[in-house]
């Protein structure tokens, strides 16, 4: 038995395609690779598979933690390993499906992930938030400590610069010593297939999908999350759609403006995801659900 991955940008139809294939074959289980589907109660805004889909085909790595908890890539990697081992023990194939590129790489390439150093990270974030430094300033600091690690990222990429400096300062080891980095694409391993649609089609699908989310009760879902006694973690608050609607629920921003902002941010995410996955030479691409299913079938035959 084996695992194959279906990748692509948000709103491209990956989940529906994987479900169709799994239903037709009867020997596949779906493993979600989505950093926000791990949160309970965040259902509408993450386009989480509905109960009927989850009853028809086993789904994994959904609803792992409450929304007041932070969730790291290390935790995801550990949960994914356990899920894949269980699927293999049942004699089934695993379909890894999602658009969170780092989470996928953590699984398919078994990345060595550095530890977390919250105090160091908080101090660095405070410098940025208070205007005492910018991402480029932190990048200069990183370059002095870890030139190789600094060369792997743009000085303007706040998240990556903070993370690299957090690890370097917290562990006492250069961030680059934890592995070849995301720019290395080892041969072999998990077969990956990509669903590729035009930018225009993705943009239209994003608009239509967000409209459905609002109709299905996204605002009420966000309001319920905001009202939880334990609140919502910083990580969960960053989920697209949720952070914009929270501005309406908590701060009274006009709903229409928040929806437009969510659509704009989701389109930007889709561009970043496309760039991320296109850099990986191991992904085989198809422009339709049928084409993707054919490539996945082929991969399952070859690797299974």
Helices and strands as residue ranges (DSSP letters): E 3-7, H 14-25, E 28-32, H 51-56, E 59-60, H 73-89, E 93-97, H 101-108, H 118-129, H 135-145, H 147-151, H 158-171, G 175-178, E 191-195, H 199-215, H 218-226, H 234-237, H 242-251, H 255-278, E 283-286, H 289-303
